[in-house]
Amino acid sequence: VLANSDEGAPQGGLVSPVLSNIYLHYVLDLWFEKRFARACAGRAYLIRYADDYVACFEHEADARAFLLAMTDRLAQFSLEIEPSKTALIRFGSRSLGSPGGDGAVPRTFGFLGLTHYMGRSRRGRFVVGRKTDGQRACQKLKLLDRRLRSLRAHGGAAMVEYVVRHLRGHLQYYGVSGNARGVATYFYRAAGLLFKWLNRRSQRRSFTWSGFHAAIGRLLPRVRIVHDLYPIPWWKTQTGSRMV
């Protein structure tokens, strides 16, 4: 059945993300780059994925001006910001209590399934830390638990194969610099679910925890960083040379 509609693409439709990306490229990206950022007193950046974005500013006055200007800009296209996902956050080295800062408790924010927080490198420099969003991880584990339960009738091999694919996909997305602990925690809990459902296939227990690791653990992907967000500059990788 084909029905014409003047309300745009349906929420969750296949074409919805594509149209949203094209639309916001004009409404937000170009406007920010060509007009707003050029009028800022300091540096300004916009990072957007689909309809989620983060705007970063060197000066607080620019950030506050952006919030007002962005609200007006979206209203011109009958769009509104989501209040629960919109906030002004002081985020940077000064918020860590370095010279010029107030020593306040740092704020965090969620973006694309990761919680971003302020941290320090081994040399004491400010870095942006990232870890898996706890709520998102719990939701994924609940779905994995249901899926493994439904796969019991297909045998242990099907369950192991599914978890391997699941963890590989998780690693490709969440395996970013600074999130090794978050990935390791998720892997451990996912392995625990696999262990549980393998042992529930029959009344007789299939594995002990040590036996599970010996037989199945080697098949699971290892925790590693896939996306290095802080690459070493090329000149620091050169060894064995000197100037004369």
N, CA, C and O of each residue as an XYZ file, in Angstrom:
976
protein
N       0.849     -1.180      0.000
C       0.000      0.000      0.000
C       0.887      1.233      0.000
O       1.766      1.373      0.850
N       0.658      2.116     -0.943
C       1.422      3.350     -1.059
C       0.560      4.514     -0.605
O      -0.555      4.703     -1.090
N       1.085      5.284      0.323
C       0.343      6.439      0.836
C       1.241      7.658      0.819
O       2.321      7.637      1.409
N       0.819      8.708      0.160
C       1.579      9.948      0.111
C       1.509     10.662      1.460
O       0.495     10.608      2.157
N       2.604     11.331      1.811
C       2.664     12.039      3.080
C       3.437     13.335      2.899
O       4.413     13.383      2.150
N       3.003     14.375      3.581
C       3.709     15.655      3.540
C       4.436     15.931      4.856
O       4.797     17.072      5.146
N       4.648     14.875      5.653
C       5.290     15.019      6.955
C       6.748     14.582      6.937
O       7.368     14.473      7.995
N       7.304     14.329      5.763
C       8.702     13.952      5.689
C       8.928     12.468      5.876
O       7.980     11.683      5.903
N      10.208     12.080      6.007
C      10.561     10.670      6.161
C      10.152     10.172      7.541
O      10.281     10.905      8.522
N       9.659      8.932      7.636
C       9.254      8.395      8.941
C      10.456      8.144      9.841
O      11.541      7.812      9.362
N      10.261      8.305     11.136
C      11.314      8.040     12.101
C      11.723      6.572     12.031
O      10.874      5.685     12.113
N      13.026      6.313     11.880
C      13.518      4.951     11.779
C      13.528      4.404     10.374
O      13.966      3.273     10.162
N      13.055      5.177      9.395
C      13.073      4.719      8.013
C      14.487      4.655      7.464
O      15.387      5.324      7.972
N      14.686      3.846      6.419
C      16.023      3.665      5.860
C      16.583      4.957      5.285
O      17.786      5.206      5.370
N      15.722      5.779      4.702
C      16.193      7.000      4.058
C      16.315      8.156      5.047
O      16.919      9.178      4.725
N      15.756      8.012      6.235
C      15.744      9.100      7.209
C      17.142      9.601      7.578
O      17.354     10.813      7.566
N      18.122      8.723      7.911
C      19.456      9.225      8.260
C      20.138      9.952      7.105
O      20.852     10.931      7.322
N      19.921      9.477      5.878
C      20.549     10.109      4.717
C      20.008     11.516      4.522
O      20.773     12.466      4.355
N      18.685     11.644      4.545
C      18.068     12.957      4.375
C      18.432     13.890      5.525
O      18.653     15.084      5.318
N      18.493     13.343      6.733
C      18.855     14.153      7.891
C      20.266     14.696      7.753
O      20.523     15.856      8.077
N      21.183     13.861      7.273
C      22.572     14.282      7.122
C      22.702     15.379      6.075
O      23.422     16.355      6.283
N      22.010     15.223      4.951
C      22.054     16.229      3.890
C      21.447     17.543      4.381
O      21.990     18.619      4.131
N      20.344     17.446      5.066
C      19.633     18.630      5.547
C      20.474     19.400      6.557
O      20.603     20.620      6.457
N      21.048     18.688      7.533
C      21.824     19.354      8.566
C      23.153     19.875      8.045
O      23.732     20.787      8.635
N      23.641     19.312      6.952
C      24.867     19.843      6.359
C      24.654     21.299      5.947
O      25.542     22.136      6.104
N      23.482     21.582      5.426
C      23.160     22.960      5.045
C      22.730     23.786      6.252
O      23.221     24.895      6.457
N      21.816     23.246      7.046
C      21.252     23.999      8.167
C      22.308     24.331      9.214
O      22.306     25.432      9.765
N      23.213     23.390      9.495
C      24.145     23.548     10.612
C      25.603     23.664     10.178
O      26.273     24.638     10.519
N      26.104     22.672      9.422
C      27.531     22.626      9.114
C      28.014     23.867      8.374
O      28.935     24.548      8.826
N      27.391     24.157      7.237
C      27.827     25.287      6.420
C      27.614     26.615      7.142
O      28.449     27.517      7.063
N      26.500     26.721      7.839
C      26.234     27.944      8.604
C      27.295     28.169      9.670
O      27.760     29.293      9.859
N      27.678     27.105     10.367
C      28.690     27.229     11.417
C      30.044     27.613     10.820
O      30.723     28.504     11.330
N      30.432     26.935      9.737
C      31.752     27.160      9.145
C      31.864     28.526      8.467
O      32.849     29.239      8.662
N      30.866     28.887      7.678
C      30.956     30.089      6.855
C      30.566     31.364      7.601
O      31.028     32.450      7.250
N      29.728     31.243      8.616
C      29.216     32.446      9.260
C      29.581     32.538     10.742
O      30.268     33.470     11.161
N      29.119     31.568     11.530
C      29.264     31.740     12.973
C      30.718     31.655     13.427
O      31.183     32.533     14.154
N      31.443     30.618     13.015
C      32.812     30.421     13.501
C      33.718     31.593     13.155
O      34.620     31.929     13.922
N      33.486     32.212     12.018
C      34.331     33.331     11.597
C      34.136     34.563     12.472
O      35.006     35.432     12.530
N      33.001     34.636     13.147
C      32.723     35.786     14.009
C      33.155     35.551     15.455
O      33.036     36.449     16.288
N      33.654     34.356     15.761
C      34.057     34.036     17.133
C      35.373     34.720     17.490
O      36.222     34.949     16.629
N      35.527     35.040     18.766
C      36.757     35.672     19.234
C      37.905     34.674     19.326
O      39.069     35.054     19.197
N      37.588     33.404     19.547
C      38.608     32.366     19.651
C      38.335     31.216     18.704
O      37.502     31.321     17.804
N      39.040     30.123     18.915
C      38.866     28.945     18.064
C      37.503     28.304     18.305
O      36.975     28.327     19.417
N      36.946     27.734     17.241
C      35.624     27.110     17.328
C      35.578     25.898     16.414
O      36.054     25.948     15.280
N      35.003     24.808     16.910
C      34.921     23.564     16.146
C      33.526     22.967     16.303
O      32.866     23.147     17.326
N      33.097     22.260     15.276
C      31.822     21.540     15.321
C      32.063     20.111     14.873
O      32.581     19.881     13.780
N      31.694     19.150     15.705
C      31.811     17.729     15.376
C      30.402     17.158     15.345
O      29.697     17.175     16.354
N      29.992     16.653     14.186
C      28.621     16.163     14.048
C      28.610     14.773     13.431
O      29.397     14.474     12.532
N      27.712     13.927     13.922
C      27.424     12.630     13.317
C      25.910     12.481     13.294
O      25.275     12.404     14.345
N      25.326     12.440     12.090
C      23.863     12.417     11.935
C      23.281     13.648     12.625
O      23.638     14.774     12.277
N      22.389     13.453     13.600
C      21.803     14.611     14.269
C      22.376     14.837     15.662
O      21.809     15.595     16.448
N      23.489     14.190     15.975
C      24.196     14.415     17.233
C      25.454     15.228     16.953
O      26.203     14.909     16.030
N      25.691     16.258     17.726
C      26.880     17.071     17.488
C      27.364     17.715     18.782
O      26.615     17.868     19.747
N      28.643     18.087     18.768
C      29.278     18.794     19.874
C      29.978     20.014     19.296
O      30.718     19.902     18.319
N      29.752     21.160     19.884
C      30.419     22.392     19.467
C      31.418     22.789     20.549
O      31.076     22.824     21.731
N      32.645     23.087     20.148
C      33.716     23.404     21.095
C      34.207     24.829     20.845
O      34.398     25.243     19.701
N      34.406     25.565     21.928
C      34.812     26.961     21.815
C      35.926     27.270     22.803
O      35.988     26.709     23.896
N      36.798     28.171     22.391
C      37.891     28.595     23.258
C      37.391     29.531     24.353
O      37.894     29.510     25.476
N      36.394     30.353     24.018
C      35.884     31.334     24.974
C      34.425     31.036     25.329
O      33.623     30.669     24.470
N      34.103     31.202     26.607
C      32.745     30.928     27.070
C      31.722     31.835     26.402
O      30.602     31.405     26.124
N      32.093     33.083     26.142
C      31.159     34.015     25.509
C      30.725     33.513     24.138
O      29.564     33.661     23.756
N      31.667     32.913     23.394
C      31.320     32.362     22.078
C      30.358     31.188     22.216
O      29.447     31.027     21.405
N      30.563     30.371     23.244
C      29.687     29.212     23.459
C      28.264     29.655     23.776
O      27.301     29.089     23.260
N      28.137     30.658     24.618
C      26.798     31.146     24.963
C      26.126     31.809     23.764
O      24.918     31.672     23.569
N      26.906     32.520     22.968
C      26.345     33.141     21.770
C      25.886     32.080     20.774
O      24.883     32.257     20.083
N      26.634     30.971     20.706
C      26.268     29.893     19.788
C      24.950     29.251     20.186
O      24.120     28.949     19.328
N      24.751     29.040     21.481
C      23.510     28.414     21.938
C      22.293     29.239     21.521
O      21.279     28.687     21.093
N      22.397     30.545     21.645
C      21.290     31.414     21.241
C      21.127     31.434     19.727
O      20.016     31.319     19.209
N      22.256     31.583     19.020
C      22.192     31.661     17.562
C      21.727     30.347     16.953
O      20.980     30.342     15.974
N      22.168     29.228     17.532
C      21.773     27.920     17.014
C      20.274     27.693     17.192
O      19.611     27.151     16.308
N      19.746     28.114     18.344
C      18.310     27.971     18.585
C      17.512     28.740     17.540
O      16.517     28.241     17.015
N      17.956     29.956     17.244
C      17.276     30.764     16.225
C      17.434     30.147     14.840
O      16.490     30.139     14.049
N      18.622     29.634     14.547
C      18.887     29.028     13.239
C      17.981     27.824     13.009
O      17.382     27.700     11.941
N      17.874     26.947     13.980
C      17.030     25.765     13.831
C      15.558     26.141     13.712
O      14.804     25.499     12.980
N      15.156     27.176     14.429
C      13.754     27.598     14.383
C      13.353     28.054     12.984
O      12.189     27.930     12.602
N      14.312     28.584     12.215
C      14.022     29.013     10.849
C      13.598     27.845      9.966
O      12.946     28.033      8.938
N      13.977     26.631     10.380
C      13.648     25.429      9.606
C      12.682     24.523     10.370
O      12.591     23.324     10.105
N      11.971     25.114     11.313
C      10.979     24.386     12.126
C      11.611     23.235     12.898
O      11.001     22.178     13.061
N      12.830     23.443     13.370
C      13.540     22.453     14.172
C      13.771     23.006     15.569
O      13.816     24.220     15.770
N      13.916     22.099     16.534
C      14.153     22.489     17.914
C      15.275     21.654     18.502
O      15.500     20.517     18.088
N      15.980     22.228     19.473
C      16.995     21.466     20.182
C      16.318     20.585     21.222
O      15.203     20.871     21.659
N      16.993     19.518     21.614
C      16.488     18.630     22.657
C      17.059     19.109     23.999
O      18.254     18.939     24.240
N      16.243     19.700     24.874
C      16.761     20.272     26.124
C      17.544     19.282     26.978
O      18.542     19.654     27.595
N      17.104     18.021     27.021
C      17.770     17.037     27.876
C      19.160     16.667     27.371
O      19.965     16.104     28.114
N      19.441     16.983     26.112
C      20.741     16.658     25.531
C      21.565     17.907     25.228
O      22.576     17.831     24.529
N      21.139     19.047     25.747
C      21.810     20.308     25.460
C      22.316     20.931     26.749
O      21.555     21.095     27.703
N      23.605     21.280     26.784
C      24.182     21.881     27.985
C      25.460     22.619     27.626
O      26.152     22.265     26.672
N      25.762     23.651     28.405
C      27.044     24.340     28.312
C      27.957     23.760     29.381
O      27.634     23.816     30.568
N      29.083     23.209     28.977
C      29.992     22.544     29.907
C      31.377     23.158     29.786
O      31.922     23.274     28.688
N      31.935     23.546     30.905
C      33.318     24.015     30.910
C      34.214     22.787     30.870
O      34.226     21.982     31.801
N      34.950     22.654     29.803
C      35.680     21.413     29.555
C      37.059     21.765     29.011
O      37.178     22.252     27.887
N      38.101     21.520     29.801
C      39.450     21.837     29.352
C      40.426     21.803     30.502
O      40.066     21.439     31.621
N      41.669     22.183     30.229
C      42.722     22.098     31.233
C      42.427     22.967     32.451
O      42.768     22.590     33.572
N      41.801     24.118     32.248
C      41.501     24.992     33.384
C      40.466     24.380     34.321
O      40.456     24.674     35.517
N      39.620     23.553     33.797
C      38.606     22.910     34.634
C      39.191     21.798     35.485
O      38.518     21.274     36.373
N      40.440     21.433     35.220
C      41.112     20.418     36.032
C      41.815     21.028     37.233
O      42.408     20.311     38.038
N      41.750     22.358     37.358
C      42.388     23.009     38.484
C      43.795     23.464     38.185
O      44.549     23.768     39.108
N      44.177     23.519     36.897
C      45.481     24.039     36.520
C      45.476     25.549     36.690
O      44.413     26.118     36.939
N      46.622     26.230     36.567
C      46.665     27.680     36.757
C      45.590     28.395     35.951
O      45.470     28.205     34.741
N      44.815     29.216     36.640
C      43.740     29.932     35.969
C      42.406     29.239     36.123
O      41.379     29.780     35.715
N      42.400     28.031     36.714
C      41.149     27.293     36.863
C      40.548     27.494     38.237
O      41.157     28.120     39.104
N      39.363     26.968     38.434
C      38.681     27.136     39.714
C      38.705     25.873     40.555
O      38.203     25.861     41.679
N      39.295     24.795     40.008
C      39.391     23.560     40.767
C      38.086     22.839     40.967
O      38.000     21.934     41.798
N      37.061     23.221     40.220
C      35.749     22.599     40.376
C      35.764     21.159     39.890
O      36.642     20.754     39.128
N      34.782     20.396     40.342
C      34.667     19.009     39.903
C      34.374     18.981     38.402
O      33.402     19.598     37.966
N      35.177     18.290     37.606
C      34.993     18.289     36.152
C      33.662     17.680     35.748
O      33.171     16.755     36.395
N      33.086     18.197     34.684
C      31.870     17.663     34.106
C      32.226     16.647     33.023
O      33.328     16.664     32.476
N      31.295     15.785     32.731
C      31.447     14.830     31.635
C      30.264     14.998     30.693
O      29.256     15.614     31.038
N      30.408     14.438     29.500
C      29.282     14.453     28.575
C      29.321     13.197     27.720
O      30.386     12.638     27.457
N      28.149     12.767     27.293
C      28.044     11.589     26.444
C      27.904     11.975     24.990
O      27.182     12.913     24.652
N      28.599     11.248     24.128
C      28.535     11.511     22.693
C      28.838     10.220     21.951
O      29.914      9.642     22.108
N      27.891      9.772     21.148
C      28.041      8.578     20.312
C      28.385      7.331     21.121
O      29.233      6.537     20.715
N      27.731      7.162     22.255
C      27.923      5.946     23.039
C      29.145      5.943     23.930
O      29.445      4.926     24.556
N      29.860      7.061     24.005
C      31.051      7.165     24.845
C      30.887      8.318     25.824
O      30.368      9.377     25.468
N      31.329      8.109     27.050
C      31.369      9.180     28.036
C      32.720      9.864     27.936
O      33.757      9.221     28.095
N      32.715     11.164     27.675
C      33.945     11.942     27.539
C      34.219     12.671     28.853
O      33.330     13.310     29.414
N      35.439     12.570     29.329
C      35.795     13.195     30.595
C      37.187     13.806     30.490
O      37.917     13.558     29.531
N      37.540     14.604     31.487
C      38.837     15.272     31.491
C      39.848     14.465     32.292
O      39.556     14.015     33.400
N      41.025     14.287     31.735
C      42.060     13.531     32.408
C      43.431     14.104     32.127
O      43.562     15.150     31.491
N      44.440     13.423     32.599
C      45.823     13.846     32.387
C      46.626     12.696     31.786
O      46.385     11.522     32.066
N      47.577     13.075     30.959
C      48.485     12.086     30.395
C      49.533     11.721     31.442
O      49.531     12.268     32.545
N      50.422     10.804     31.098
C      51.480     10.407     32.025
C      52.417     11.562     32.330
O      53.084     11.570     33.365
N      52.471     12.535     31.434
C      53.314     13.713     31.650
C      52.552     14.855     32.306
O      53.080     15.958     32.453
N      51.317     14.592     32.696
C      50.540     15.600     33.388
C      49.786     16.566     32.510
O      49.215     17.535     33.008
N      49.770     16.326     31.218
C      49.077     17.219     30.301
C      47.597     16.841     30.197
O      47.217     15.688     30.404
N      46.781     17.835     29.873
C      45.348     17.607     29.729
C      45.062     16.724     28.520
O      45.616     16.936     27.441
N      44.197     15.740     28.706
C      43.744     14.890     27.607
C      42.243     14.659     27.768
O      41.702     14.726     28.871
N      41.592     14.388     26.652
C      40.182     14.017     26.675
C      40.099     12.506     26.830
O      40.526     11.761     25.948
N      39.551     12.056     27.947
C      39.388     10.630     28.176
C      38.036     10.151     27.676
O      37.068     10.911     27.641
N      37.983      8.896     27.293
C      36.732      8.312     26.786
C      36.546      6.917     27.368
O      37.495      6.142     27.488
N      35.306      6.618     27.724
C      34.974      5.282     28.204
C      33.566      4.933     27.737
O      32.748      5.815     27.476
N      33.299      3.647     27.635
C      31.992      3.183     27.169
C      30.896      3.697     28.083
O      31.001      3.597     29.305
N      29.849      4.246     27.494
C      28.705      4.707     28.267
C      28.083      3.528     29.010
O      27.710      2.528     28.397
N      27.973      3.649     30.327
C      27.497      2.535     31.141
C      26.093      2.088     30.803
O      25.823      0.888     30.748
N      25.200      3.022     30.576
C      23.816      2.671     30.251
C      23.729      1.968     28.908
O      22.985      1.001     28.749
N      24.503      2.465     27.933
C      24.502      1.831     26.615
C      25.049      0.403     26.698
O      24.524     -0.501     26.049
N      26.100      0.202     27.495
C      26.675     -1.133     27.648
C      25.675     -2.095     28.282
O      25.565     -3.244     27.856
N      24.951     -1.635     29.288
C      23.949     -2.497     29.941
C      22.844     -2.891     28.974
O      22.381     -4.032     28.994
N      22.421     -1.969     28.137
C      21.382     -2.270     27.156
C      21.859     -3.320     26.162
O      21.117     -4.236     25.808
N      23.106     -3.181     25.713
C      23.650     -4.144     24.763
C      23.779     -5.530     25.389
O      23.517     -6.536     24.729
N      24.178     -5.587     26.648
C      24.322     -6.877     27.319
C      22.969     -7.555     27.529
O      22.872     -8.780     27.458
N      21.936     -6.774     27.784
C      20.594     -7.351     27.916
C      20.138     -7.967     26.597
O      19.546     -9.046     26.579
N      20.416     -7.276     25.495
C      20.056     -7.812     24.184
C      20.857     -9.069     23.869
O      20.330    -10.023     23.297
N      22.142     -9.064     24.248
C      22.977    -10.244     24.031
C      22.458    -11.421     24.840
O      22.443    -12.552     24.353
N      22.037    -11.165     26.061
C      21.498    -12.223     26.917
C      20.263    -12.860     26.278
O      20.125    -14.084     26.276
N      19.377    -12.041     25.741
C      18.170    -12.563     25.089
C      18.522    -13.353     23.836
O      17.926    -14.393     23.558
N      19.486    -12.855     23.090
C      19.869    -13.533     21.851
C      20.475    -14.904     22.136
O      20.167    -15.872     21.441
N      21.325    -14.993     23.139
C      21.934    -16.279     23.482
C      20.885    -17.267     23.979
O      20.974    -18.466     23.714
N      19.919    -16.769     24.678
C      18.841    -17.646     25.138
C      18.094    -18.249     23.950
O      17.748    -19.430     23.964
N      17.848    -17.435     22.924
C      17.130    -17.930     21.745
C      17.986    -18.864     20.900
O      17.454    -19.651     20.117
N      19.321    -18.785     21.051
C      20.219    -19.617     20.244
C      20.518    -20.968     20.882
O      21.215    -21.784     20.281
N      20.016    -21.222     22.067
C      20.310    -22.496     22.732
C      19.909    -23.684     21.871
O      20.611    -24.695     21.838
N      18.790    -23.567     21.178
C      18.302    -24.690     20.368
C      19.195    -24.963     19.167
O      19.110    -26.038     18.573
N      20.049    -24.013     18.798
C      20.920    -24.172     17.627
C      22.288    -24.746     17.989
O      23.108    -24.995     17.105
N      22.538    -24.955     19.271
C      23.785    -25.581     19.674
C      24.829    -24.588     20.157
O      24.730    -23.383     19.922
N      25.830    -25.126     20.838
C      26.878    -24.292     21.409
C      27.717    -23.575     20.376
O      28.139    -22.441     20.604
N      27.971    -24.219     19.229
C      28.801    -23.593     18.198
C      28.166    -22.309     17.683
O      28.860    -21.321     17.443
N      26.850    -22.326     17.513
C      26.149    -21.127     17.036
C      26.230    -20.010     18.065
O      26.347    -18.839     17.704
N      26.168    -20.361     19.333
C      26.249    -19.359     20.390
C      27.635    -18.731     20.439
O      27.768    -17.513     20.560
N      28.665    -19.564     20.343
C      30.038    -19.052     20.367
C      30.301    -18.170     19.153
O      30.896    -17.099     19.275
N      29.857    -18.619     17.986
C      30.061    -17.843     16.765
C      29.400    -16.473     16.861
O      29.966    -15.470     16.426
N      28.210    -16.437     17.427
C      27.501    -15.159     17.544
C      28.237    -14.206     18.486
O      28.372    -13.020     18.185
N      28.709    -14.713     19.617
C      29.416    -13.869     20.580
C      30.723    -13.356     19.985
O      31.097    -12.208     20.225
N      31.416    -14.180     19.221
C      32.660    -13.741     18.576
C      32.382    -12.572     17.640
O      33.097    -11.570     17.669
N      31.348    -12.695     16.811
C      30.994    -11.602     15.897
C      30.561    -10.362     16.678
O      30.908     -9.237     16.320
N      29.807    -10.581     17.736
C      29.324     -9.472     18.561
C      30.493     -8.701     19.174
O      30.503     -7.470     19.153
N      31.463     -9.409     19.713
C      32.598     -8.756     20.361
C      33.505     -8.072     19.346
O      34.073     -7.019     19.636
N      33.647     -8.658     18.164
C      34.438     -7.998     17.129
C      33.814     -6.667     16.736
O      34.517     -5.669     16.577
N      32.495     -6.651     16.580
C      31.810     -5.408     16.257
C      31.932     -4.382     17.370
O      32.125     -3.194     17.112
N      31.818     -4.845     18.612
C      31.963     -3.946     19.757
C      33.363     -3.341     19.780
O      33.528     -2.149     20.038
N      34.363     -4.165     19.511
C      35.745     -3.704     19.531
C      36.008     -2.677     18.439
O      36.718     -1.698     18.670
N      35.448     -2.887     17.259
C      35.657     -1.962     16.157
C      35.085     -0.584     16.455
O      35.574      0.415     15.929
N      34.063     -0.520     17.286
C      33.456      0.780     17.598
C      34.046      1.392     18.869
O      34.409      2.569     18.882
N      34.142      0.605     19.922
C      34.534      1.151     21.218
C      36.023      1.016     21.521
O      36.478      1.483     22.565
N      36.784      0.396     20.645
C      38.207      0.217     20.899
C      39.013      1.458     20.592
O      39.848      1.454     19.688
N      38.765      2.529     21.347
C      39.457      3.799     21.144
C      40.442      4.031     22.281
O      40.353      3.399     23.333
N      41.370      4.933     22.059
C      42.392      5.247     23.055
C      41.763      5.597     24.398
O      40.836      6.404     24.468
N      42.270      4.987     25.456
C      41.790      5.266     26.799
C      40.623      4.417     27.245
O      40.212      4.504     28.402
N      40.074      3.595     26.358
C      38.883      2.816     26.706
C      39.176      1.328     26.820
O      38.255      0.515     26.744
N      40.425      0.958     26.998
C      40.765     -0.463     27.096
C      40.062     -1.121     28.282
O      39.589     -2.252     28.175
N      39.993     -0.421     29.402
C      39.333     -0.994     30.585
C      37.843     -1.189     30.336
O      37.273     -2.206     30.733
N      37.207     -0.213     29.677
C      35.784     -0.330     29.376
C      35.496     -1.499     28.453
O      34.517     -2.222     28.644
N      36.353     -1.688     27.443
C      36.186     -2.808     26.520
C      36.410     -4.127     27.250
O      35.663     -5.085     27.052
N      37.441     -4.175     28.097
C      37.737     -5.401     28.840
C      36.582     -5.786     29.765
O      36.244     -6.964     29.886
N      35.984     -4.797     30.413
C      34.840     -5.064     31.291
C      33.668     -5.636     30.501
O      33.016     -6.583     30.940
N      33.408     -5.057     29.341
C      32.305     -5.542     28.507
C      32.589     -6.962     28.025
O      31.695     -7.808     28.038
N      33.821     -7.231     27.602
C      34.186     -8.572     27.144
C      33.993     -9.594     28.255
O      33.492    -10.692     28.014
N      34.391     -9.232     29.470
C      34.271    -10.154     30.605
C      32.806    -10.485     30.886
O      32.458    -11.641     31.126
N      31.958     -9.471     30.854
C      30.531     -9.697     31.130
C      29.862    -10.470     29.993
O      28.983    -11.296     30.236
N      30.277    -10.203     28.755
C      29.728    -10.947     27.618
C      30.148    -12.413     27.689
O      29.350    -13.308     27.409
N      31.412    -12.656     28.066
C      31.879    -14.035     28.222
C      31.108    -14.736     29.335
O      30.826    -15.931     29.242
N      30.768    -13.995     30.388
C      29.978    -14.570     31.469
C      28.593    -14.998     31.012
O      28.076    -16.019     31.467
N      27.989    -14.227     30.117
C      26.681    -14.604     29.573
C      26.789    -15.857     28.714
O      25.932    -16.739     28.778
N      27.845    -15.932     27.911
C      28.050    -17.124     27.086
C      28.250    -18.351     27.970
O      27.695    -19.416     27.698
N      29.035    -18.199     29.016
C      29.269    -19.288     29.967
C      27.948    -19.752     30.588
O      27.704    -20.951     30.726
N      27.112    -18.799     30.955
C      25.829    -19.131     31.584
C      24.939    -19.942     30.652
O      24.385    -20.964     31.059
N      24.796    -19.502     29.413
C      23.860    -20.163     28.502
C      24.411    -21.455     27.924
O      23.640    -22.345     27.562
N      25.723    -21.575     27.830
C      26.287    -22.864     27.425
C      26.002    -23.925     28.482
O      25.773    -25.089     28.156
N      26.016    -23.524     29.731
C      25.760    -24.468     30.820
C      24.276    -24.745     31.027
O      23.923    -25.651     31.782
N      23.419    -24.001     30.387
C      21.979    -24.206     30.540
C      21.364    -24.960     29.363
O      20.142    -25.066     29.258
N      22.195    -25.471     28.500
C      21.650    -26.229     27.368
C      21.053    -27.552     27.818
O      20.176    -28.102     27.153
N      21.523    -28.056     28.935
C      21.000    -29.322     29.455
C      21.088    -29.284     30.974
O      21.614    -28.330     31.547
N      20.579    -30.308     31.616
C      20.622    -30.359     33.074
C      22.033    -30.603     33.580
O      22.351    -30.311     34.733
N      22.869    -31.138     32.712
C      24.247    -31.406     33.103
C      25.118    -30.208     32.749
O      25.054    -29.691     31.634
N      25.925    -29.774     33.698
C      26.782    -28.615     33.486
C      27.872    -28.953     32.478
O      28.542    -29.980     32.590
N      28.043    -28.066     31.484
C      29.008    -28.328     30.416
C      30.423    -27.903     30.788
O      31.386    -28.594     30.455
N      30.554    -26.769     31.476
C      31.877    -26.209     31.747
C      31.982    -25.726     33.189
O      30.999    -25.317     33.807
N      33.205    -25.789     33.700
C      33.578    -24.974     34.845
C      34.139    -23.676     34.274
O      34.391    -23.588     33.073
N      34.337    -22.673     35.120
C      34.845    -21.392     34.610
C      36.238    -21.556     34.014
O      36.529    -20.990     32.961
N      37.096    -22.320     34.671
C      38.448    -22.539     34.146
C      38.398    -23.366     32.865
O      39.150    -23.105     31.926
N      37.515    -24.359     32.826
C      37.377    -25.155     31.615
C      36.818    -24.349     30.462
O      37.196    -24.558     29.309
N      35.924    -23.431     30.768
C      35.368    -22.554     29.738
C      36.464    -21.706     29.107
O      36.524    -21.576     27.884
N      37.326    -21.132     29.930
C      38.407    -20.298     29.404
C      39.391    -21.118     28.582
O      39.908    -20.644     27.571
N      39.644    -22.328     29.008
C      40.585    -23.167     28.269
C      40.033    -23.567     26.909
O      40.780    -23.628     25.932
N      38.734    -23.839     26.836
C      38.135    -24.330     25.590
C      37.610    -23.218     24.694
O      37.744    -23.291     23.472
N      37.013    -22.188     25.291
C      36.322    -21.154     24.520
C      37.068    -19.828     24.523
O      37.013    -19.078     23.548
N      37.763    -19.539     25.612
C      38.402    -18.233     25.750
C      39.337    -17.883     24.611
O      39.417    -16.722     24.210
N      40.048    -18.872     24.082
C      41.001    -18.603     22.999
C      40.305    -18.243     21.693
O      40.933    -17.679     20.797
N      39.025    -18.558     21.572
C      38.285    -18.251     20.350
C      37.771    -16.815     20.332
O      37.470    -16.275     19.267
N      37.670    -16.200     21.499
C      37.145    -14.840     21.588
C      38.224    -13.830     21.218
O      39.399    -14.066     21.499
N      37.858    -12.712     20.595
C      38.857    -11.695     20.234
C      39.496    -11.098     21.480
O      38.861    -11.009     22.531
N      40.729    -10.698     21.361
C      41.429    -10.101     22.497
C      41.163     -8.598     22.551
O      40.881     -7.958     21.537
N      41.259     -8.071     23.733
C      41.046     -6.636     23.928
C      42.242     -5.868     23.378
O      43.386     -6.178     23.710
N      41.988     -4.886     22.554
C      43.052     -4.051     22.004
C      42.459     -2.717     21.564
O      41.242     -2.567     21.453
N      43.334     -1.762     21.318
C      42.918     -0.453     20.838
C      42.943     -0.467     19.320
O      43.997     -0.652     18.711
N      41.789     -0.274     18.715
C      41.669     -0.278     17.256
C      41.891      1.112     16.688
O      42.510      1.269     15.636
N      41.389      2.113     17.380
C      41.468      3.497     16.898
C      42.363      4.305     17.839
O      41.953      4.663     18.943
N      43.589      4.588     17.390
C      44.538      5.363     18.185
C      44.266      6.846     17.959
O      44.564      7.383     16.892
N      43.706      7.497     18.957
C      43.365      8.915     18.832
C      44.520      9.834     19.185
O      44.432     11.047     18.995
N      45.605      9.265     19.698
C      46.773     10.066     20.053
C      48.019      9.457     19.416
O      48.895      8.968     20.130
N      48.116      9.476     18.088
C      49.268      8.860     17.421
C      50.566      9.574     17.770
O      50.584     10.780     18.019
N      51.650      8.808     17.782
C      52.962      9.375     18.072
C      53.453     10.144     16.846
O      53.450      9.592     15.746
N      53.878     11.413     17.004
C      54.398     12.165     15.858
C      55.543     11.422     15.196
O      56.313     10.733     15.865
N      55.657     11.560     13.892
C      56.642     10.780     13.145
C      58.060     11.032     13.613
O      58.890     10.123     13.589
N      58.361     12.287     14.050
C      59.739     12.577     14.426
C      60.144     11.904     15.734
O      61.332     11.773     16.029
N      59.138     11.472     16.526
C      59.455     10.775     17.764
C      59.680      9.283     17.540
O      60.096      8.572     18.454
N      59.408      8.814     16.340
C      59.601      7.398     16.038
C      60.970      7.135     15.429
O      61.357      5.979     15.252
N      61.712      8.198     15.106
C      63.017      8.040     14.490
C      64.059      7.742     15.561
O      64.170      8.478     16.542
N      64.815      6.677     15.382
C      65.839      6.288     16.350
C      67.159      6.071     15.634
O      67.204      5.844     14.425
N      68.233      6.148     16.412
C      69.548      5.848     15.863
C      70.140      6.944     14.995
O      71.098      6.687     14.266
N      69.608      8.143     15.047
C      70.150      9.233     14.235
C      70.568     10.375     15.137
O      70.043     10.522     16.241
N      71.508     11.183     14.678
C      71.939     12.339     15.438
C      72.447     13.408     14.494
O      72.809     13.126     13.352
N      72.471     14.635     14.979
C      72.944     15.752     14.172
C      74.400     16.021     14.518
O      74.793     15.951     15.683
N      75.202     16.330     13.497
C      76.625     16.611     13.723
C      76.971     17.961     13.140
O      78.121     18.392     13.221
